[in-house]
Amino acid sequence: MINENLKLSGQLGIVLRDKDGNIKEERTEKNLVVTAGLNFIASRMKDASATAMTHMALGSGTTTEAAGQTDLVTLLGSREALDSTTVTANAVAYVASFEAGDATGAVTEAGIFNASTGGTMLCRVKFDVVNKAADDTMTVTWTITLAAS
């Protein structure tokens, strides 16, 4: 008897730099793939009619992640277009850079989306505050991995 279970997991890497490029903070967080994100993945397995993920956003919401969420709780600024998307083996890595002046403030949540507004949210994560000053930059690398368990 074959018993194959698939596990989908996500991990967010955050690097905050000051205006001179020095690392102020670096951390890794695990995320929740929301229900809309799971539905998105299933639809992409059928065909490419669902638009690929194209944007990332940061926010200041502190509500715990929940499967039914479809957007960030409190968006800081606007969604940022992805700098890159890389597929390797059973994982896809999305990278976005939030430049000086973008998403400034007490950052406590992040999400990945397939549109600059509206659209589908694949994942959301809530984390302890990262204080992004107006002249700081933040790079977020979000890796989604599908593995047999």
DSSP file with accessible surface (Angstrom, degrees, kcal/mol):
  #  RESIDUE AA STRUCTURE BP1 BP2  ACC     N-H-->O    O-->H-N    N-H-->O    O-->H-N    TCO  KAPPA ALPHA  PHI   PSI    X-CA   Y-CA   Z-CA
    1    1 A M              0   0  228      0, 0.0     2,-0.5     0, 0.0     0, 0.0   0.000 360.0 360.0 360.0 132.6    0.0    0.0    0.0
    2    2 A I        -     0   0  158      2,-0.0     2,-0.5     0, 0.0     0, 0.0  -0.833 360.0-177.9 -96.4 129.2    1.3    3.4   -0.9
    3    3 A N        +     0   0  121     -2,-0.5     2,-0.5     2,-0.0     0, 0.0  -0.906   8.9 170.6-128.9 100.7    0.6    6.2    1.6
    4    4 A E        -     0   0  134     -2,-0.5     2,-0.4   144,-0.0    -2,-0.0  -0.958   8.1-175.7-117.9 121.3    1.9    9.5    0.4
    5    5 A N        -     0   0   86    144,-0.7   144,-3.3    -2,-0.5     2,-0.4  -0.932  15.3-143.2-112.2 139.6    1.1   12.7    2.2
    6    6 A L  E     -A  148   0A 115     -2,-0.4     2,-0.5   142,-0.2   142,-0.2  -0.829   9.7-160.0-103.3 143.2    2.1   16.1    1.0
    7    7 A K  E     -A  147   0A 128    140,-3.4   140,-2.6    -2,-0.4     2,-0.5  -0.985   0.4-161.6-124.1 128.9    3.2   18.9    3.3
    8    8 A L  E     +A  146   0A  52     -2,-0.5     2,-0.3   138,-0.2   138,-0.2  -0.930  19.2 169.8-109.2 126.5    3.2   22.5    2.2
    9    9 A S  E     -A  145   0A  51    136,-2.6   136,-3.1    -2,-0.5     2,-0.4  -0.967  16.7-156.8-137.0 155.4    5.3   24.9    4.3
   10   10 A G  E     -A  144   0A   7     21,-0.4    21,-1.5    -2,-0.3     2,-0.4  -0.968   4.2-170.2-133.0 148.7    6.5   28.5    4.1
   11   11 A Q  E     -AB 143  30A  97    132,-2.2   132,-3.0    -2,-0.4     2,-0.5  -0.998   8.9-153.4-140.5 136.1    9.3   30.4    5.6
   12   12 A L  E     -AB 142  29A   0     17,-3.6    17,-2.8    -2,-0.4     2,-0.5  -0.931   4.1-161.6-113.1 125.5   10.0   34.1    5.5
   13   13 A G  E     -AB 141  28A  20    128,-3.3   128,-2.5    -2,-0.5     2,-0.4  -0.943  10.2-167.2-106.6 127.5   13.5   35.6    5.7
   14   14 A I  E     -AB 140  27A   3     13,-3.0    13,-2.2    -2,-0.5     2,-0.4  -0.961   9.6-178.4-118.2 130.4   13.7   39.3    6.7
   15   15 A V  E     -AB 139  26A  26    124,-2.3   124,-2.6    -2,-0.4     2,-0.5  -0.980   7.3-166.6-128.3 118.3   16.8   41.5    6.5
   16   16 A L  E     -AB 138  25A   3      9,-3.0     8,-3.0    -2,-0.4     9,-1.5  -0.901   9.7-173.9-105.3 127.4   16.5   45.1    7.7
   17   17 A R  E     -AB 137  23A  90    120,-3.1   120,-2.3    -2,-0.5     6,-0.2  -0.945  19.0-127.4-122.6 147.7   19.4   47.4    6.7
   18   18 A D    >   -     0   0   38      4,-2.4     3,-2.4    -2,-0.4   118,-0.1  -0.201  46.8 -84.0 -79.8-179.7   20.1   51.0    7.7
   19   19 A K  T 3  S+     0   0  143      1,-0.3    -1,-0.1     2,-0.1   117,-0.1   0.726 130.7  53.1 -61.8 -20.7   20.8   53.8    5.2
   20   20 A D  T 3  S-     0   0  120      2,-0.1    -1,-0.3     0, 0.0   116,-0.1   0.384 120.9-105.3 -95.1   2.6   24.4   52.7    4.9
   21   21 A G  S <  S+     0   0   35     -3,-2.4     2,-0.3     1,-0.3    -2,-0.1   0.486  71.7 144.1  88.9   3.7   23.6   49.1    4.1
   22   22 A N        -     0   0   93      1,-0.1    -4,-2.4     2,-0.0     2,-0.4  -0.574  57.4-111.0 -76.9 138.7   24.5   47.7    7.5
   23   23 A I  E     +B   17   0A  81     -2,-0.3    -6,-0.3    -6,-0.2     3,-0.1  -0.559  37.4 173.9 -72.8 122.3   22.3   44.9    8.8
   24   24 A K  E     +     0   0A 108     -8,-3.0     2,-0.3    -2,-0.4    -7,-0.2   0.749  69.3   1.1 -94.1 -34.4   20.2   46.1   11.7
   25   25 A E  E     -B   16   0A  62     -9,-1.5    -9,-3.0     2,-0.0    -1,-0.4  -0.978  57.4-176.8-157.1 144.2   18.1   43.0   12.1
   26   26 A E  E     +B   15   0A 130     -2,-0.3     2,-0.3   -11,-0.2   -11,-0.2  -0.988  19.0 151.7-144.8 132.3   17.8   39.5   10.5
   27   27 A R  E     -B   14   0A  46    -13,-2.2   -13,-3.0    -2,-0.3     2,-0.4  -0.985  33.2-133.8-156.2 165.3   15.3   36.8   11.2
   28   28 A T  E     -B   13   0A  84     -2,-0.3     2,-0.3   -15,-0.2   -15,-0.2  -0.979  22.5-175.5-124.7 136.4   13.3   33.9    9.9
   29   29 A E  E     -B   12   0A  47    -17,-2.8   -17,-3.6    -2,-0.4     2,-0.3  -0.973  21.2-130.9-130.6 146.1    9.6   33.3   10.5
   30   30 A K  E     -B   11   0A 162     -2,-0.3   -19,-0.2   -19,-0.2     2,-0.2  -0.677  30.6-155.7 -90.7 150.9    7.2   30.4    9.6
   31   31 A N        -     0   0   25    -21,-1.5     2,-0.5    -2,-0.3   -21,-0.4  -0.687  15.6-114.1-122.8 176.3    4.0   31.4    7.8
   32   32 A L  E     -E  124   0B  57     92,-2.3    92,-2.1    -2,-0.2     2,-0.8  -0.947  18.0-142.8-110.1 126.4    0.4   30.1    7.3
   33   33 A V  E     -E  123   0B  19     -2,-0.5    90,-0.2    90,-0.2    89,-0.1  -0.830  32.6-140.2 -84.1 113.6   -0.7   29.2    3.8
   34   34 A V     >  -     0   0    0     88,-1.3     4,-2.3    -2,-0.8     3,-0.4  -0.256  20.1-102.0 -76.4 166.9   -4.3   30.5    3.9
   35   35 A T  H  > S+     0   0   64     32,-2.6     4,-2.6     1,-0.3     5,-0.2   0.904 123.6  52.4 -55.6 -44.9   -7.3   28.7    2.4
   36   36 A A  H  > S+     0   0   28     31,-0.5     4,-2.1    33,-0.4    -1,-0.3   0.874 109.0  52.0 -61.1 -34.4   -7.3   31.1   -0.6
   37   37 A G  H  > S+     0   0    0     -3,-0.4     4,-2.4    85,-0.3    -2,-0.2   0.910 108.4  49.0 -68.1 -41.8   -3.7   30.2   -1.2
   38   38 A L  H  X S+     0   0   86     -4,-2.3     4,-2.3     2,-0.2    -2,-0.2   0.925 112.0  49.2 -62.6 -42.1   -4.3   26.5   -1.1
   39   39 A N  H  X S+     0   0  105     -4,-2.6     4,-2.4     1,-0.2    -2,-0.2   0.894 109.5  53.2 -63.1 -38.7   -7.2   26.9   -3.6
   40   40 A F  H  X S+     0   0   17     -4,-2.1     4,-2.2    -5,-0.2    -2,-0.2   0.936 108.3  49.4 -61.0 -46.6   -4.8   29.0   -5.8
   41   41 A I  H  X S+     0   0   48     -4,-2.4     4,-1.4     1,-0.2    -2,-0.2   0.934 111.1  49.4 -61.0 -45.0   -2.2   26.2   -5.8
   42   42 A A  H  X S+     0   0   59     -4,-2.3     4,-1.0     1,-0.2     3,-0.3   0.918 110.5  50.6 -61.7 -40.9   -4.8   23.6   -6.7
   43   43 A S  H  X S+     0   0   42     -4,-2.4     4,-2.1     1,-0.2     3,-0.4   0.878 107.0  54.1 -66.9 -34.5   -6.1   25.8   -9.6
   44   44 A R  H  < S+     0   0   97     -4,-2.2    -1,-0.2     1,-0.2    -2,-0.2   0.788 101.8  59.0 -70.0 -25.8   -2.6   26.3  -10.9
   45   45 A M  H  < S+     0   0  156     -4,-1.4    -1,-0.2    -3,-0.3    -2,-0.2   0.817 108.3  46.4 -70.1 -28.0   -2.1   22.5  -11.1
   46   46 A K  H  < S-     0   0  161     -4,-1.0     2,-0.3    -3,-0.4    -2,-0.2   0.927 132.9 -40.7 -77.0 -50.0   -5.1   22.4  -13.4
   47   47 A D     <  -     0   0   56     -4,-2.1     3,-0.4     3,-0.0    -1,-0.3  -0.925  57.9 -93.6-163.0-175.9   -4.0   25.3  -15.7
   48   48 A A  S    S+     0   0   74     -2,-0.3     4,-0.1     1,-0.2    -4,-0.1   0.039  81.3 114.0-102.9  27.3   -2.4   28.7  -15.6
   49   49 A S        +     0   0   93     -6,-0.3     2,-0.4     2,-0.1    -1,-0.2   0.820  60.9  77.7 -71.1 -27.1   -5.7   30.7  -15.5
   50   50 A A  S    S-     0   0   21     -3,-0.4     2,-0.1    -7,-0.1    -3,-0.0  -0.693  95.5-112.6 -81.2 130.0   -4.9   32.0  -12.0
   51   51 A T        -     0   0   85     -2,-0.4    69,-0.1     1,-0.1     3,-0.1  -0.355  33.8-111.4 -63.1 137.5   -2.4   34.8  -12.2
   52   52 A A        -     0   0   44      1,-0.1     2,-0.1    -4,-0.1    -1,-0.1  -0.198  45.0 -79.7 -63.7 160.9    1.0   33.9  -10.6
   53   53 A M        +     0   0    8      1,-0.1    61,-0.3    59,-0.0    -1,-0.1  -0.424  58.0 160.5 -64.9 133.7    2.1   35.6   -7.4
   54   54 A T        +     0   0   48     59,-2.3    28,-2.7     1,-0.2     2,-0.3   0.497  48.3  46.0-132.9 -14.5    3.5   39.1   -8.2
   55   55 A H  E     -GF  81 113B  32     58,-2.4    58,-3.2    26,-0.3     2,-0.3  -0.957  49.9-159.3-140.5 155.9    3.5   41.2   -5.1
   56   56 A M  E     -GF  80 112B   0     24,-2.5    24,-3.6    -2,-0.3     2,-0.3  -0.937  14.1-164.5-129.8 152.6    4.4   41.3   -1.4
   57   57 A A  E     - F   0 111B   0     54,-2.5    54,-2.1    -2,-0.3     2,-0.3  -0.978   9.1-151.0-139.2 152.4    3.1   43.5    1.3
   58   58 A L  E     + F   0 110B   1     18,-0.5    18,-2.8    -2,-0.3     2,-0.3  -0.900  22.1 173.3-117.5 150.2    4.0   44.5    4.9
   59   59 A G  E     -HF  75 109B   0     50,-2.4    49,-2.8    -2,-0.3    50,-1.5  -0.888  39.1-128.3-147.4 179.1    1.6   45.6    7.6
   60   60 A S        +     0   0   41     14,-2.6    15,-0.1    -2,-0.3     2,-0.1   0.186  60.2 129.6-118.2  13.8    1.2   46.5   11.2
   61   61 A G        -     0   0    2     13,-0.5    -2,-0.1     1,-0.1    12,-0.0  -0.387  38.9-166.2 -70.8 148.3   -1.7   44.2   12.1
   62   62 A T        +     0   0  102     64,-0.1     2,-0.2    -2,-0.1    -1,-0.1   0.282  43.7 125.6-119.1   9.3   -1.3   42.0   15.2
   63   63 A T        -     0   0   75      1,-0.1    10,-0.1     3,-0.0     3,-0.1  -0.498  69.4-105.8 -69.2 135.3   -4.3   39.6   14.7
   64   64 A T        -     0   0   94     -2,-0.2    -1,-0.1     1,-0.1    -2,-0.1  -0.271  43.7 -92.2 -60.6 145.7   -3.1   36.0   14.7
   65   65 A E        -     0   0   53     61,-0.1     2,-0.3    -3,-0.1    -1,-0.1  -0.281  47.4-175.1 -58.6 143.8   -3.0   34.2   11.4
   66   66 A A    >   -     0   0   46     -3,-0.1     3,-1.8   -34,-0.1   -31,-0.1  -0.994  34.1-122.2-144.0 144.6   -6.1   32.4   10.3
   67   67 A A  T 3  S+     0   0   48     -2,-0.3   -32,-2.6     1,-0.3   -31,-0.5   0.809 108.6  56.2 -56.5 -32.9   -6.9   30.1    7.3
   68   68 A G  T 3  S+     0   0   66    -34,-0.2    -1,-0.3   -33,-0.1     2,-0.1   0.492  78.0 118.2 -83.5  -0.8   -9.8   32.3    6.2
   69   69 A Q    <   -     0   0   32     -3,-1.8   -33,-0.4     1,-0.1    52,-0.1  -0.391  36.2-179.4 -69.3 143.7   -7.9   35.6    5.9
   70   70 A T        +     0   0   99      1,-0.2     2,-0.3     2,-0.1    51,-0.1   0.368  64.5  14.7-123.2  -1.6   -7.7   37.1    2.5
   71   71 A D  S    S-     0   0   70     49,-0.1    -1,-0.2    50,-0.1     2,-0.1  -0.966  89.9 -76.5-159.4 170.4   -5.6   40.3    3.1
   72   72 A L        -     0   0   13     -2,-0.3     3,-0.3     1,-0.1    -2,-0.1  -0.361  38.0-127.5 -68.8 158.4   -3.3   41.8    5.7
   73   73 A V  S    S+     0   0   66      1,-0.3     2,-0.4   -10,-0.1    -1,-0.1   0.950  96.0   9.8 -73.9 -48.6   -5.0   43.4    8.7
   74   74 A T  S    S-     0   0   67      2,-0.0   -14,-2.6    -3,-0.0   -13,-0.5  -0.859  79.5-147.9-138.1  99.8   -3.3   46.8    8.4
   75   75 A L  B     -H   59   0B  74     -2,-0.4     2,-0.7    -3,-0.3   -16,-0.3  -0.435   3.3-148.3 -69.6 135.5   -1.3   47.5    5.3
   76   76 A L        -     0   0   29    -18,-2.8   -18,-0.5    -2,-0.1     2,-0.2  -0.930  68.2 -37.9-102.5 112.9    1.8   49.8    5.6
   77   77 A G  S    S-     0   0   60     -2,-0.7     2,-0.3    25,-0.1    25,-0.1  -0.501 102.8 -44.9  73.5-139.2    2.1   51.7    2.3
   78   78 A S        -     0   0   84     -2,-0.2   -20,-0.2     1,-0.1     2,-0.1  -0.787  66.7 -78.3-125.5 167.7    1.3   49.7   -0.8
   79   79 A R        -     0   0   21     37,-0.6     2,-0.4    -2,-0.3   -22,-0.2  -0.423  46.4-134.3 -65.3 141.8    2.1   46.2   -2.1
   80   80 A E  E     -G   56   0B  43    -24,-3.6   -24,-2.5    -2,-0.1     3,-0.1  -0.839  16.3-117.1-103.1 132.1    5.6   45.9   -3.6
   81   81 A A  E     -G   55   0B  52     -2,-0.4    16,-0.4   -26,-0.2   -26,-0.3  -0.385  41.1-101.1 -63.5 142.6    6.2   44.1   -6.9
   82   82 A L        -     0   0   29    -28,-2.7    14,-0.3     1,-0.1     3,-0.1  -0.401  19.9-152.3 -65.7 141.3    8.4   41.1   -6.6
   83   83 A D  S    S-     0   0   89     12,-3.0     2,-0.3     1,-0.3    13,-0.2   0.812  76.1  -8.7 -79.0 -35.2   12.1   41.5   -7.5
   84   84 A S  E     -C   95   0A  49     11,-1.5    11,-2.4     2,-0.0     2,-0.4  -0.990  48.8-155.6-159.5 158.3   12.4   37.8   -8.4
   85   85 A T  E     -C   94   0A  73     -2,-0.3     2,-0.4     9,-0.2     9,-0.2  -0.978  20.7-175.3-137.4 122.7   10.7   34.4   -8.3
   86   86 A T  E     -C   93   0A  71      7,-2.5     7,-2.9    -2,-0.4     2,-0.5  -0.985  11.7-157.8-127.6 127.5   12.9   31.3   -8.4
   87   87 A V  E     +C   92   0A 109     -2,-0.4     2,-0.4     5,-0.2     5,-0.2  -0.896  16.2 172.0-103.4 127.1   11.8   27.7   -8.6
   88   88 A T  E >   -C   91   0A  86      3,-2.4     3,-2.2    -2,-0.5     2,-0.1  -0.975  59.6 -55.1-135.8 121.1   14.3   25.0   -7.4
   89   89 A A  T 3  S-     0   0  104     -2,-0.4    -2,-0.0     1,-0.3     0, 0.0  -0.249 124.7 -10.4  51.1-112.5   13.2   21.4   -7.1
   90   90 A N  T 3  S+     0   0   86     -3,-0.1    56,-2.7    -2,-0.1     2,-0.3   0.028 123.7  75.4-106.4  26.5   10.2   21.4   -4.8
   91   91 A A  E <   -CD  88 145A  16     -3,-2.2    -3,-2.4    54,-0.2     2,-0.4  -0.960  55.9-155.8-137.5 154.1   10.3   25.0   -3.7
   92   92 A V  E     -CD  87 144A  25     52,-2.3    52,-2.8    -2,-0.3     2,-0.5  -0.997  12.2-157.5-128.4 133.4    9.6   28.5   -5.0
   93   93 A A  E     -CD  86 143A  22     -7,-2.9    -7,-2.5    -2,-0.4     2,-0.4  -0.963   3.9-165.9-114.6 127.0   11.3   31.6   -3.5
   94   94 A Y  E     -CD  85 142A  22     48,-3.0    48,-3.3    -2,-0.5     2,-0.4  -0.922   7.0-166.3-109.1 135.5    9.8   35.1   -3.9
   95   95 A V  E     +CD  84 141A  28    -11,-2.4   -12,-3.0    -2,-0.4   -11,-1.5  -0.983   9.9 173.3-127.1 133.6   11.9   38.1   -3.1
   96   96 A A  E     - D   0 140A   0     44,-2.2    44,-2.9    -2,-0.4     2,-0.5  -0.996  17.9-149.1-136.7 142.8   10.8   41.7   -2.6
   97   97 A S  E     - D   0 139A  20    -16,-0.4     2,-0.8    -2,-0.3    42,-0.2  -0.955   2.6-158.0-113.2 126.9   12.7   44.8   -1.5
   98   98 A F  E     - D   0 138A   1     40,-3.6    40,-2.4    -2,-0.5     3,-0.1  -0.911  23.7-154.3-104.5 105.5   11.0   47.5    0.5
   99   99 A E    >   -     0   0   96     -2,-0.8     3,-2.4    38,-0.2    37,-0.1  -0.115  36.4 -58.9 -75.6 175.4   13.1   50.6   -0.1
  100  100 A A  T 3  S+     0   0   55      1,-0.3    35,-0.2    35,-0.2    -1,-0.2  -0.280 129.0  20.8 -54.3 132.6   13.6   53.7    2.0
  101  101 A G  T 3  S+     0   0   51     33,-1.3     3,-0.5    32,-0.4     2,-0.4   0.188  99.3 112.3  90.3 -17.5   10.2   55.3    2.5
  102  102 A D  S <  S-     0   0   56     -3,-2.4    -1,-0.3    34,-0.3   -25,-0.1  -0.764  90.3 -10.2 -90.3 134.6    8.2   52.1    1.7
  103  103 A A  S    S-     0   0    6     -2,-0.4     2,-0.2     1,-0.2    -1,-0.2   0.890  87.1-178.1  49.3  50.3    6.2   50.3    4.4
  104  104 A T        +     0   0   55     -3,-0.5     2,-0.3    27,-0.1    29,-0.2  -0.573  34.7  42.0 -82.9 140.0    7.8   52.5    7.2
  105  105 A G  E    S- I   0 132B  28     27,-2.5    27,-2.9    -2,-0.2     2,-1.2  -0.886 103.8 -11.9 132.0-158.2    6.8   51.9   10.8
  106  106 A A  E     - I   0 131B  44     -2,-0.3     2,-0.5    25,-0.2    25,-0.2  -0.690  65.3-159.9 -84.4  96.6    6.2   49.0   13.2
  107  107 A V  E     + I   0 130B   0     23,-2.6    23,-2.2    -2,-1.2   -47,-0.2  -0.691  29.9 150.4 -84.6 124.7    6.1   46.0   10.8
  108  108 A T  E     +     0   0B  14    -49,-2.8    19,-2.5    -2,-0.5     2,-0.3   0.326  58.6  37.0-134.5   0.3    4.4   43.0   12.3
  109  109 A E  E     -FI  59 126B   0    -50,-1.5   -50,-2.4    17,-0.2     2,-0.3  -0.988  54.0-170.9-152.6 157.8    2.8   41.1    9.4
  110  110 A A  E     -FI  58 125B   0     15,-2.0    15,-2.2    -2,-0.3     2,-0.3  -0.985   3.8-175.5-148.2 154.6    3.5   40.2    5.8
  111  111 A G  E     -FI  57 124B   0    -54,-2.1   -54,-2.5    -2,-0.3     2,-0.4  -0.980  18.2-137.7-148.1 157.7    1.6   38.6    2.9
  112  112 A I  E     +FI  56 123B   0     11,-1.5    10,-2.6    -2,-0.3    11,-0.7  -0.971  28.9 179.5-121.5 138.0    2.2   37.5   -0.7
  113  113 A F  E     -FI  55 121B   0    -58,-3.2   -58,-2.4    -2,-0.4   -59,-2.3  -0.868  38.4-132.9-136.4 164.5   -0.3   38.3   -3.4
  114  114 A N  S    S+     0   0   18      6,-1.4     2,-0.3   -61,-0.3     5,-0.1   0.109  90.6  39.4-106.9  21.6   -1.1   37.8   -7.1
  115  115 A A  S    S-     0   0   28      3,-0.3     3,-0.1     5,-0.2   -60,-0.1  -0.983  78.9-118.1-160.8 158.5   -2.1   41.5   -7.7
  116  116 A S  S    S+     0   0   68     -2,-0.3   -37,-0.6     1,-0.2     2,-0.3   0.767 107.0  10.4 -72.9 -25.6   -1.1   45.0   -6.7
  117  117 A T  S    S-     0   0  111    -39,-0.1    -1,-0.2    -3,-0.0   -39,-0.0  -0.976 129.1  -6.1-144.7 153.4   -4.6   45.4   -5.1
  118  118 A G  S    S+     0   0   46     -2,-0.3    -3,-0.3    -3,-0.1    -4,-0.2  -0.337  84.7 110.2  62.4-141.3   -7.3   42.8   -4.5
  119  119 A G  S    S-     0   0   55     -5,-0.1     2,-0.4    -6,-0.1    -1,-0.1  -0.229  76.6 -40.9  72.1-161.1   -6.4   39.4   -5.9
  120  120 A T        -     0   0   42    -69,-0.1    -6,-1.4   -84,-0.0     2,-0.6  -0.877  42.8-143.4-110.7 134.5   -5.5   36.3   -4.0
  121  121 A M  E     - I   0 113B   1     -2,-0.4    -8,-0.2    -8,-0.2   -84,-0.2  -0.856  12.8-173.2 -93.9 123.7   -3.3   36.1   -0.8
  122  122 A L  E     +     0   0B   3    -10,-2.6   -88,-1.3    -2,-0.6     2,-0.3   0.919  66.2   1.3 -78.7 -48.8   -1.2   33.0   -0.8
  123  123 A C  E     -EI  33 112B   0    -11,-0.7   -11,-1.5   -90,-0.2     2,-0.3  -0.965  55.3-164.4-141.8 156.1    0.3   33.3    2.7
  124  124 A R  E     -EI  32 111B   0    -92,-2.1   -92,-2.3    -2,-0.3     2,-0.4  -0.994   7.1-174.1-140.4 144.8    0.3   35.5    5.7
  125  125 A V  E     - I   0 110B   0    -15,-2.2   -15,-2.0    -2,-0.3     2,-0.4  -0.996   9.6-159.3-137.6 140.9    2.6   35.7    8.7
  126  126 A K  E     + I   0 109B  61     -2,-0.4     2,-0.3   -17,-0.2   -17,-0.2  -0.958  25.0 165.2-115.1 138.3    2.4   37.7   11.9
  127  127 A F  E     -     0   0B   7    -19,-2.5     3,-0.1    -2,-0.4   -98,-0.0  -0.925  43.6 -70.4-146.9 168.0    5.7   38.3   13.9
  128  128 A D  E    S-     0   0B 126     -2,-0.3   -21,-0.0     1,-0.1   -19,-0.0  -0.328  75.8 -74.8 -60.2 149.7    7.2   40.3   16.6
  129  129 A V  E     -     0   0B  63      1,-0.1     2,-0.5   -23,-0.1   -21,-0.2  -0.077  39.0-165.9 -57.2 138.8    7.7   43.9   15.6
  130  130 A V  E     - I   0 107B   0    -23,-2.2   -23,-2.6    -3,-0.1     2,-0.9  -0.995  19.4-142.1-118.7 115.7   10.5   45.0   13.2
  131  131 A N  E     - I   0 106B 102     -2,-0.5     2,-0.8   -25,-0.2   -25,-0.2  -0.743  16.2-167.2 -86.8 108.4   10.8   48.8   13.4
  132  132 A K  E     - I   0 105B   4    -27,-2.9   -27,-2.5    -2,-0.9     6,-0.1  -0.860   9.5-151.5 -98.9 108.7   11.6   50.0    9.8
  133  133 A A    >   -     0   0   40     -2,-0.8     3,-1.8   -29,-0.2   -32,-0.4  -0.291  31.2-100.1 -73.4 164.8   12.7   53.6    9.9
  134  134 A A  T 3  S+     0   0   62      1,-0.3   -33,-1.3   -34,-0.1   -32,-0.2   0.794 123.6  42.6 -59.1 -30.3   12.1   55.9    6.9
  135  135 A D  T 3  S+     0   0   73    -35,-0.2    -1,-0.3   -34,-0.1   -35,-0.2   0.369  95.8 101.7-101.0   7.0   15.6   55.5    5.6
  136  136 A D    <   -     0   0    1     -3,-1.8     2,-0.3   -37,-0.1   -35,-0.3  -0.522  58.2-147.7 -83.5 157.2   15.8   51.7    6.2
  137  137 A T  E     -A   17   0A  34   -120,-2.3  -120,-3.1    -2,-0.2     2,-0.4  -0.929   8.1-160.4-119.8 149.5   15.5   49.1    3.5
  138  138 A M  E     -AD  16  98A   0    -40,-2.4   -40,-3.6    -2,-0.3     2,-0.5  -0.996   2.7-162.2-132.6 127.3   14.0   45.6    4.1
  139  139 A T  E     -AD  15  97A  41   -124,-2.6  -124,-2.3    -2,-0.4     2,-0.5  -0.946   8.6-165.3-107.8 130.9   14.4   42.6    1.9
  140  140 A V  E     -AD  14  96A   0    -44,-2.9   -44,-2.2    -2,-0.5     2,-0.5  -0.973   6.1-170.4-119.2 125.3   12.0   39.7    2.3
  141  141 A T  E     -AD  13  95A  55   -128,-2.5  -128,-3.3    -2,-0.5     2,-0.6  -0.979   7.7-169.1-114.8 118.6   12.6   36.3    0.9
  142  142 A W  E     -AD  12  94A   0    -48,-3.3   -48,-3.0    -2,-0.5     2,-0.5  -0.943   1.5-168.9-114.7 116.3    9.6   34.0    1.1
  143  143 A T  E     -AD  11  93A  44   -132,-3.0  -132,-2.2    -2,-0.6     2,-0.5  -0.926   5.1-166.1-112.4 125.3   10.1   30.3    0.3
  144  144 A I  E     -AD  10  92A  10    -52,-2.8   -52,-2.3    -2,-0.5     2,-0.4  -0.940  11.8-168.6-108.9 126.1    7.2   27.9   -0.2
  145  145 A T  E     -AD   9  91A  41   -136,-3.1  -136,-2.6    -2,-0.5     2,-0.5  -0.953  13.1-162.2-122.8 134.3    8.2   24.2   -0.1
  146  146 A L  E     +A    8   0A  76    -56,-2.7     2,-0.3    -2,-0.4  -138,-0.2  -0.971  25.2 164.4-113.4 122.5    6.1   21.2   -1.1
  147  147 A A  E     -A    7   0A  38   -140,-2.6  -140,-3.4    -2,-0.5     2,-0.3  -0.979  40.1-111.9-139.9 151.8    7.4   17.9    0.3
  148  148 A A  E      A    6   0A  63     -2,-0.3  -142,-0.2  -142,-0.2  -144,-0.0  -0.633 360.0 360.0 -77.8 139.3    6.2   14.3    0.8
  149  149 A S              0   0   99   -144,-3.3  -144,-0.7    -2,-0.3    -1,-0.0  -0.676 360.0 360.0-114.4 360.0    5.9   13.5    4.5
